[in-house]
Amino acid sequence: GEPTASPVFLLECLSLLAGKTHRAVQTSGFCSPEIFEQVLANCDYMLFDIKLVDDALHQKYTGASNKMILKNFVTLAKSGKEFVIRVPLIPTVNDTEENIRATAELLQQNGITYVELLPFNKLAGAKYKLAGMEYSPSFDGTLPVNLHTDLFAAYGIQAKKI
């Protein structure tokens, strides 16, 4: 789940761990800028996922705008904090040339030279069955994911499949 959805709990955990261990947070950045800045100030490292750059497509596939996410991304990029940007790729949803090019442009504009690509995990559907839910994605999960590492390279960004 998204750790910033429970900010009081997250910040308390980060506080209790301060000085005792390395504190890393994996987030989609979907939270208010105020919460994001607090979390950023209290962690040592961040893994930040960017799914879709186009707001209309982001709303279509996630049900929410990405405006806060992109604002928080810019805050992270300017922060001086150690981080890595990751792109979870879903076939025909966000592995398109248009989205990858927009993502590469966004990263380049913010001085990012490295990104990790996370291809869709076909085993994700099994979790739904365990929860008593039906898995019926709006995309064809049998299709291969297009990594478009060449597009990232054209923008001076090293893209690594994870």
TORPA-4810 file (N, C-alpha, C, O; in nm, 3 decimals):
<nodes>
NODE_1_0.081_-0.119_0.000_0.000_0.000_0.000_0.086_0.125_0.000_0.208_0.119_0.008_G
NODE_2_0.021_0.235_-0.009_0.086_0.366_-0.009_0.112_0.411_0.135_0.016_0.438_0.208_E
NODE_3_0.239_0.421_0.177_0.267_0.456_0.316_0.219_0.595_0.356_0.186_0.617_0.473_P
NODE_4_0.214_0.689_0.262_0.171_0.824_0.298_0.020_0.832_0.321_-0.030_0.937_0.362_T
NODE_5_-0.053_0.724_0.295_-0.196_0.721_0.324_-0.220_0.717_0.475_-0.329_0.748_0.522_A
NODE_6_-0.118_0.678_0.551_-0.123_0.677_0.699_-0.006_0.761_0.750_0.087_0.708_0.811_S
NODE_7_-0.011_0.892_0.727_0.106_0.975_0.756_0.146_0.981_0.902_0.265_0.985_0.933_P
NODE_8_0.051_0.980_0.993_0.085_0.986_1.135_0.165_0.862_1.174_0.268_0.871_1.241_V
NODE_9_0.117_0.746_1.131_0.186_0.620_1.159_0.324_0.619_1.094_0.423_0.584_1.159_F
NODE_10_0.331_0.657_0.966_0.458_0.658_0.894_0.559_0.750_0.961_0.674_0.711_0.984_L
NODE_11_0.517_0.870_0.993_0.610_0.965_1.054_0.654_0.919_1.193_0.769_0.942_1.232_L
NODE_12_0.564_0.854_1.268_0.602_0.800_1.399_0.707_0.690_1.383_0.804_0.686_1.458_E
NODE_13_0.687_0.601_1.284_0.785_0.495_1.258_0.920_0.553_1.219_1.024_0.511_1.270_C
NODE_14_0.918_0.650_1.130_1.043_0.713_1.087_1.113_0.780_1.205_1.236_0.775_1.216_L
NODE_15_1.035_0.842_1.292_1.092_0.907_1.410_1.155_0.805_1.505_1.265_0.827_1.555_S
NODE_16_1.085_0.695_1.529_1.137_0.593_1.620_1.263_0.525_1.567_1.346_0.478_1.644_L
NODE_17_1.277_0.522_1.435_1.393_0.457_1.372_1.512_0.551_1.352_1.621_0.507_1.316_L
NODE_18_1.490_0.680_1.374_1.596_0.779_1.352_1.719_0.745_1.433_1.711_0.722_1.553_A
NODE_19_1.834_0.741_1.366_1.960_0.714_1.431_1.986_0.567_1.461_2.092_0.531_1.511_G
NODE_20_1.888_0.482_1.432_1.902_0.339_1.460_1.921_0.254_1.336_1.984_0.149_1.341_K
NODE_21_1.867_0.300_1.225_1.876_0.226_1.099_1.852_0.320_0.982_1.803_0.432_0.999_T
NODE_22_1.886_0.274_0.865_1.861_0.350_0.742_1.711_0.350_0.716_1.647_0.245_0.722_H
NODE_23_1.654_0.465_0.687_1.509_0.477_0.667_1.476_0.509_0.522_1.502_0.619_0.474_R
NODE_24_1.419_0.410_0.453_1.380_0.427_0.313_1.229_0.420_0.303_1.164_0.344_0.375_A
NODE_25_1.173_0.500_0.213_1.028_0.502_0.190_1.004_0.482_0.041_1.064_0.548_-0.043_V
NODE_26_0.914_0.388_0.011_0.870_0.366_-0.127_0.732_0.427_-0.141_0.640_0.392_-0.066_Q
NODE_27_0.716_0.518_-0.236_0.591_0.592_-0.248_0.557_0.623_-0.393_0.643_0.628_-0.480_T
NODE_28_0.427_0.644_-0.416_0.381_0.695_-0.545_0.375_0.847_-0.540_0.350_0.912_-0.642_S
NODE_29_0.398_0.904_-0.421_0.392_1.049_-0.407_0.251_1.103_-0.402_0.232_1.224_-0.413_G
NODE_30_0.152_1.016_-0.386_0.013_1.060_-0.384_-0.027_1.102_-0.243_-0.087_1.026_-0.167_F
NODE_31_0.008_1.224_-0.210_-0.026_1.284_-0.081_-0.008_1.434_-0.094_0.047_1.484_-0.192_C
NODE_32_-0.055_1.505_0.006_-0.040_1.651_0.003_0.108_1.688_0.006_0.189_1.614_0.062_S
NODE_33_0.142_1.800_-0.054_0.282_1.844_-0.049_0.333_1.861_0.093_0.451_1.838_0.119_P
NODE_34_0.247_1.901_0.187_0.289_1.919_0.326_0.331_1.786_0.387_0.434_1.778_0.454_E
NODE_35_0.250_1.682_0.365_0.285_1.549_0.417_0.411_1.498_0.348_0.501_1.443_0.413_I
NODE_36_0.418_1.516_0.216_0.535_1.469_0.142_0.663_1.532_0.196_0.763_1.463_0.216_F
NODE_37_0.661_1.661_0.220_0.779_1.731_0.270_0.820_1.680_0.409_0.939_1.670_0.438_E
NODE_38_0.722_1.647_0.494_0.752_1.592_0.626_0.817_1.454_0.613_0.916_1.424_0.680_Q
NODE_39_0.760_1.370_0.527_0.816_1.236_0.507_0.957_1.246_0.451_1.048_1.178_0.497_V
NODE_40_0.974_1.332_0.351_1.105_1.350_0.288_1.209_1.395_0.391_1.323_1.350_0.388_L
NODE_41_1.170_1.484_0.479_1.263_1.534_0.581_1.301_1.428_0.683_1.403_1.440_0.750_A
NODE_42_1.219_1.324_0.695_1.241_1.223_0.799_1.286_1.087_0.747_1.290_0.990_0.823_N
NODE_43_1.320_1.080_0.619_1.374_0.954_0.567_1.512_0.980_0.508_1.551_1.094_0.485_C
NODE_44_1.585_0.871_0.485_1.720_0.883_0.430_1.723_0.861_0.279_1.813_0.909_0.210_D
NODE_45_1.624_0.790_0.230_1.625_0.747_0.090_1.480_0.729_0.046_1.395_0.690_0.126_Y
NODE_46_1.452_0.758_-0.081_1.316_0.742_-0.129_1.316_0.670_-0.263_1.398_0.696_-0.351_M
NODE_47_1.222_0.578_-0.276_1.191_0.514_-0.404_1.058_0.574_-0.447_0.958_0.562_-0.377_L
NODE_48_1.057_0.641_-0.563_0.941_0.719_-0.606_0.893_0.665_-0.740_0.967_0.665_-0.838_F
NODE_49_0.768_0.621_-0.744_0.711_0.564_-0.867_0.637_0.670_-0.948_0.557_0.747_-0.894_D
NODE_50_0.665_0.671_-1.077_0.589_0.755_-1.171_0.524_0.662_-1.271_0.591_0.586_-1.340_I
NODE_51_0.391_0.668_-1.278_0.317_0.576_-1.365_0.284_0.639_-1.500_0.323_0.589_-1.605_K
NODE_52_0.212_0.749_-1.496_0.169_0.818_-1.617_0.190_0.968_-1.601_0.160_1.024_-1.496_L
NODE_53_0.242_1.032_-1.703_0.266_1.176_-1.697_0.141_1.253_-1.738_0.112_1.359_-1.681_V
NODE_54_0.067_1.203_-1.835_-0.055_1.268_-1.881_-0.163_1.257_-1.773_-0.199_1.146_-1.732_D
NODE_55_-0.215_1.371_-1.727_-0.311_1.371_-1.617_-0.442_1.300_-1.654_-0.497_1.227_-1.571_D
NODE_56_-0.492_1.319_-1.775_-0.617_1.253_-1.814_-0.603_1.101_-1.814_-0.693_1.030_-1.769_A
NODE_57_-0.490_1.052_-1.865_-0.467_0.907_-1.862_-0.447_0.856_-1.720_-0.492_0.747_-1.685_L
NODE_58_-0.379_0.936_-1.638_-0.360_0.897_-1.499_-0.495_0.883_-1.430_-0.518_0.788_-1.356_H
NODE_59_-0.583_0.979_-1.454_-0.717_0.973_-1.395_-0.795_0.852_-1.448_-0.865_0.786_-1.372_Q
NODE_60_-0.782_0.824_-1.576_-0.853_0.711_-1.636_-0.812_0.578_-1.572_-0.897_0.496_-1.539_K
NODE_61_-0.682_0.558_-1.554_-0.633_0.428_-1.506_-0.621_0.416_-1.354_-0.625_0.305_-1.301_Y
NODE_62_-0.606_0.528_-1.285_-0.590_0.519_-1.139_-0.708_0.578_-1.063_-0.726_0.552_-0.944_T
NODE_63_-0.789_0.657_-1.132_-0.903_0.720_-1.066_-0.868_0.850_-0.995_-0.952_0.907_-0.926_G
NODE_64_-0.745_0.897_-1.012_-0.701_1.019_-0.944_-0.608_1.101_-1.033_-0.539_1.046_-1.120_A
NODE_65_-0.607_1.230_-1.011_-0.515_1.319_-1.082_-0.372_1.293_-1.036_-0.349_1.244_-0.925_S
NODE_66_-0.276_1.326_-1.122_-0.136_1.312_-1.084_-0.071_1.447_-1.052_0.051_1.455_-1.039_N
NODE_67_-0.149_1.552_-1.041_-0.093_1.685_-1.016_-0.010_1.691_-0.887_0.100_1.745_-0.886_K
NODE_68_-0.063_1.635_-0.777_0.013_1.633_-0.651_0.137_1.546_-0.665_0.244_1.581_-0.613_M
NODE_69_0.123_1.435_-0.734_0.235_1.343_-0.753_0.350_1.414_-0.824_0.465_1.407_-0.780_I
NODE_70_0.318_1.481_-0.933_0.423_1.549_-1.010_0.482_1.667_-0.932_0.601_1.695_-0.943_L
NODE_71_0.399_1.736_-0.853_0.451_1.844_-0.767_0.548_1.785_-0.665_0.655_1.841_-0.641_K
NODE_72_0.511_1.672_-0.606_0.598_1.608_-0.507_0.726_1.554_-0.573_0.832_1.555_-0.511_N
NODE_73_0.715_1.507_-0.696_0.834_1.462_-0.769_0.933_1.578_-0.785_1.053_1.560_-0.761_F
NODE_74_0.885_1.693_-0.824_0.974_1.809_-0.842_1.039_1.847_-0.709_1.157_1.880_-0.704_V
NODE_75_0.961_1.841_-0.601_1.016_1.868_-0.467_1.128_1.769_-0.437_1.234_1.808_-0.388_T
NODE_76_1.105_1.642_-0.465_1.206_1.539_-0.442_1.331_1.565_-0.525_1.443_1.559_-0.474_L
NODE_77_1.311_1.595_-0.654_1.425_1.617_-0.744_1.513_1.734_-0.698_1.634_1.732_-0.719_A
NODE_78_1.453_1.833_-0.635_1.527_1.951_-0.589_1.581_1.937_-0.447_1.655_2.024_-0.400_K
NODE_79_1.544_1.830_-0.379_1.568_1.819_-0.235_1.712_1.791_-0.193_1.751_1.826_-0.082_S
NODE_80_1.791_1.729_-0.280_1.925_1.688_-0.240_1.924_1.554_-0.168_2.030_1.501_-0.134_G
NODE_81_1.807_1.499_-0.144_1.792_1.368_-0.078_1.825_1.259_-0.179_1.803_1.275_-0.299_K
NODE_82_1.879_1.147_-0.130_1.904_1.033_-0.219_1.772_0.968_-0.256_1.684_0.950_-0.171_E
NODE_83_1.757_0.933_-0.384_1.633_0.871_-0.431_1.656_0.799_-0.562_1.758_0.817_-0.628_F
NODE_84_1.559_0.717_-0.599_1.556_0.657_-0.732_1.411_0.666_-0.782_1.315_0.645_-0.708_V
NODE_85_1.400_0.697_-0.910_1.270_0.700_-0.975_1.246_0.565_-1.039_1.336_0.508_-1.102_I
NODE_86_1.124_0.515_-1.023_1.088_0.385_-1.081_0.960_0.402_-1.162_0.873_0.481_-1.128_R
NODE_87_0.952_0.325_-1.270_0.833_0.328_-1.355_0.778_0.186_-1.363_0.834_0.102_-1.433_V
NODE_88_0.667_0.159_-1.293_0.602_0.029_-1.307_0.529_0.026_-1.441_0.436_0.105_-1.463_P
NODE_89_0.569_-0.063_-1.531_0.516_-0.064_-1.667_0.405_-0.167_-1.685_0.419_-0.283_-1.646_L
NODE_90_0.295_-0.124_-1.745_0.181_-0.210_-1.773_0.159_-0.207_-1.924_0.149_-0.099_-1.983_I
NODE_91_0.150_-0.326_-1.988_0.136_-0.329_-2.134_0.013_-0.253_-2.183_-0.097_-0.269_-2.132_P
NODE_92_0.035_-0.170_-2.282_-0.064_-0.085_-2.351_-0.121_0.027_-2.264_-0.197_0.109_-2.314_T
NODE_93_-0.086_0.031_-2.137_-0.136_0.137_-2.048_-0.033_0.249_-2.039_-0.061_0.363_-2.076_V
NODE_94_0.087_0.216_-1.989_0.188_0.321_-1.975_0.323_0.284_-2.038_0.422_0.355_-2.019_N
NODE_95_0.326_0.174_-2.112_0.451_0.139_-2.182_0.450_0.191_-2.324_0.527_0.145_-2.409_D
NODE_96_0.363_0.288_-2.351_0.352_0.345_-2.485_0.467_0.440_-2.512_0.527_0.496_-2.420_T
NODE_97_0.496_0.459_-2.638_0.602_0.553_-2.675_0.571_0.693_-2.623_0.661_0.763_-2.577_E
NODE_98_0.444_0.734_-2.629_0.405_0.868_-2.584_0.433_0.886_-2.435_0.489_0.988_-2.394_E
NODE_99_0.394_0.788_-2.354_0.416_0.803_-2.210_0.564_0.794_-2.173_0.611_0.868_-2.087_N
NODE_100_0.636_0.706_-2.239_0.779_0.692_-2.207_0.852_0.819_-2.248_0.940_0.867_-2.175_I
NODE_101_0.817_0.874_-2.362_0.882_1.000_-2.405_0.849_1.112_-2.306_0.937_1.189_-2.269_R
NODE_102_0.724_1.123_-2.265_0.684_1.226_-2.169_0.755_1.205_-2.035_0.797_1.302_-1.971_A
NODE_103_0.769_1.081_-1.994_0.839_1.051_-1.869_0.986_1.089_-1.880_1.042_1.151_-1.789_T
NODE_104_1.048_1.052_-1.991_1.190_1.085_-2.012_1.211_1.237_-2.013_1.308_1.287_-1.957_A
NODE_105_1.120_1.310_-2.077_1.130_1.456_-2.079_1.118_1.513_-1.938_1.194_1.602_-1.900_E
NODE_106_1.022_1.462_-1.862_1.004_1.508_-1.725_1.129_1.482_-1.641_1.175_1.569_-1.567_L
NODE_107_1.184_1.363_-1.654_1.305_1.330_-1.578_1.422_1.419_-1.620_1.493_1.473_-1.535_L
NODE_108_1.441_1.434_-1.751_1.552_1.516_-1.801_1.539_1.661_-1.752_1.637_1.723_-1.710_Q
NODE_109_1.417_1.715_-1.757_1.395_1.854_-1.713_1.428_1.874_-1.566_1.454_1.986_-1.522_Q
NODE_110_1.428_1.765_-1.490_1.454_1.773_-1.347_1.589_1.713_-1.308_1.613_1.684_-1.191_N
NODE_111_1.676_1.695_-1.408_1.813_1.652_-1.382_1.830_1.506_-1.346_1.933_1.469_-1.288_G
NODE_112_1.733_1.423_-1.377_1.739_1.280_-1.344_1.810_1.207_-1.458_1.774_1.224_-1.574_I
NODE_113_1.910_1.124_-1.425_1.986_1.053_-1.528_1.975_0.901_-1.515_2.039_0.828_-1.591_T
NODE_114_1.894_0.854_-1.420_1.879_0.710_-1.399_1.735_0.680_-1.360_1.675_0.751_-1.280_Y
NODE_115_1.680_0.572_-1.417_1.544_0.530_-1.384_1.540_0.377_-1.383_1.609_0.312_-1.461_V
NODE_116_1.458_0.322_-1.294_1.438_0.178_-1.290_1.301_0.145_-1.348_1.201_0.208_-1.314_E
NODE_117_1.299_0.044_-1.436_1.175_0.002_-1.501_1.128_-0.129_-1.439_1.204_-0.225_-1.430_L
NODE_118_1.003_-0.131_-1.397_0.945_-0.248_-1.331_0.835_-0.306_-1.419_0.722_-0.259_-1.415_L
NODE_119_0.867_-0.408_-1.500_0.765_-0.467_-1.587_0.651_-0.528_-1.506_0.671_-0.579_-1.396_P
NODE_120_0.531_-0.523_-1.563_0.411_-0.578_-1.502_0.434_-0.720_-1.454_0.489_-0.803_-1.526_F
NODE_121_0.392_-0.747_-1.330_0.405_-0.879_-1.271_0.276_-0.956_-1.297_0.172_-0.925_-1.239_N
NODE_122_0.284_-1.057_-1.382_0.165_-1.134_-1.420_0.105_-1.211_-1.302_-0.009_-1.256_-1.310_K
NODE_123_0.180_-1.226_-1.194_0.129_-1.298_-1.077_0.041_-1.210_-0.988_-0.016_-1.258_-0.891_L
NODE_124_0.031_-1.082_-1.021_-0.047_-0.990_-0.938_-0.193_-1.034_-0.924_-0.255_-1.011_-0.820_A
NODE_125_-0.248_-1.096_-1.027_-0.388_-1.139_-1.024_-0.417_-1.240_-0.915_-0.531_-1.248_-0.869_G
NODE_126_-0.319_-1.318_-0.874_-0.340_-1.420_-0.770_-0.379_-1.356_-0.637_-0.450_-1.418_-0.558_A
NODE_127_-0.334_-1.237_-0.612_-0.367_-1.169_-0.487_-0.517_-1.141_-0.478_-0.575_-1.146_-0.369_K
NODE_128_-0.579_-1.114_-0.590_-0.723_-1.086_-0.591_-0.800_-1.210_-0.547_-0.891_-1.201_-0.465_Y
NODE_129_-0.765_-1.325_-0.602_-0.834_-1.449_-0.567_-0.821_-1.477_-0.418_-0.918_-1.518_-0.354_K
NODE_130_-0.702_-1.456_-0.363_-0.682_-1.477_-0.220_-0.771_-1.385_-0.136_-0.809_-1.420_-0.024_L
NODE_131_-0.802_-1.268_-0.189_-0.887_-1.172_-0.118_-1.035_-1.192_-0.152_-1.120_-1.114_-0.109_A
NODE_132_-1.066_-1.297_-0.230_-1.204_-1.323_-0.267_-1.259_-1.228_-0.370_-1.380_-1.207_-0.379_G
NODE_133_-1.171_-1.170_-0.449_-1.212_-1.074_-0.551_-1.182_-1.130_-0.690_-1.097_-1.219_-0.705_M
NODE_134_-1.252_-1.079_-0.789_-1.226_-1.120_-0.927_-1.125_-1.027_-0.990_-1.136_-0.905_-0.977_E
NODE_135_-1.028_-1.083_-1.058_-0.925_-1.004_-1.126_-0.966_-0.988_-1.271_-0.967_-1.085_-1.346_Y
NODE_136_-0.998_-0.866_-1.311_-1.036_-0.840_-1.450_-0.975_-0.707_-1.495_-1.045_-0.606_-1.500_S
NODE_137_-0.846_-0.709_-1.527_-0.780_-0.585_-1.568_-0.833_-0.532_-1.701_-0.888_-0.608_-1.781_P
NODE_138_-0.817_-0.404_-1.722_-0.864_-0.340_-1.845_-0.758_-0.344_-1.955_-0.768_-0.271_-2.054_S
NODE_139_-0.657_-0.428_-1.938_-0.549_-0.440_-2.036_-0.518_-0.588_-2.053_-0.562_-0.671_-1.973_F
NODE_140_-0.444_-0.620_-2.156_-0.407_-0.758_-2.183_-0.272_-0.787_-2.116_-0.167_-0.752_-2.169_D
NODE_141_-0.277_-0.851_-2.000_-0.156_-0.881_-1.924_-0.067_-0.987_-1.986_0.042_-1.013_-1.936_G
NODE_142_-0.114_-1.050_-2.095_-0.031_-1.150_-2.161_0.066_-1.087_-2.260_0.161_-1.151_-2.305_T
NODE_143_0.044_-0.961_-2.294_0.133_-0.893_-2.388_0.266_-0.860_-2.322_0.271_-0.834_-2.202_L
NODE_144_0.374_-0.861_-2.399_0.503_-0.822_-2.342_0.506_-0.670_-2.316_0.438_-0.593_-2.384_P
NODE_145_0.583_-0.631_-2.218_0.598_-0.489_-2.186_0.706_-0.429_-2.274_0.812_-0.489_-2.293_V
NODE_146_0.679_-0.312_-2.328_0.778_-0.239_-2.407_0.858_-0.149_-2.312_0.802_-0.058_-2.251_N
NODE_147_0.987_-0.174_-2.300_1.071_-0.097_-2.208_1.113_0.038_-2.264_1.129_0.134_-2.189_L
NODE_148_1.131_0.047_-2.394_1.171_0.172_-2.461_1.298_0.232_-2.399_1.307_0.354_-2.384_H
NODE_149_1.394_0.148_-2.365_1.519_0.200_-2.307_1.590_0.295_-2.403_1.664_0.384_-2.361_T
NODE_150_1.568_0.274_-2.534_1.628_0.363_-2.633_1.575_0.505_-2.621_1.650_0.601_-2.641_D
NODE_151_1.447_0.520_-2.588_1.392_0.655_-2.570_1.453_0.723_-2.448_1.488_0.841_-2.453_L
NODE_152_1.465_0.649_-2.339_1.530_0.707_-2.221_1.673_0.747_-2.255_1.719_0.855_-2.218_F
NODE_153_1.745_0.660_-2.326_1.884_0.688_-2.363_1.894_0.815_-2.448_1.989_0.892_-2.434_A
NODE_154_1.797_0.837_-2.536_1.796_0.957_-2.620_1.787_1.084_-2.537_1.827_1.192_-2.583_A
NODE_155_1.736_1.073_-2.415_1.727_1.186_-2.324_1.840_1.187_-2.221_1.838_1.265_-2.126_Y
NODE_156_1.939_1.099_-2.240_2.053_1.095_-2.149_2.022_1.025_-2.017_2.086_1.052_-1.916_G
NODE_157_1.924_0.935_-2.019_1.881_0.867_-1.898_1.911_0.719_-1.910_1.867_0.654_-2.005_I
NODE_158_1.985_0.665_-1.814_2.010_0.521_-1.810_1.887_0.454_-1.751_1.845_0.485_-1.640_Q
NODE_159_1.828_0.361_-1.826_1.710_0.288_-1.781_1.748_0.143_-1.755_1.804_0.076_-1.842_A
NODE_160_1.717_0.096_-1.635_1.753_-0.039_-1.596_1.626_-0.117_-1.563_1.544_-0.072_-1.482_K
NODE_161_1.610_-0.234_-1.624_1.497_-0.322_-1.594_1.526_-0.391_-1.460_1.633_-0.448_-1.440_K
NODE_162_1.429_-0.386_-1.370_1.442_-0.447_-1.237_1.350_-0.568_-1.228_1.345_-0.635_-1.125_I
</nodes>
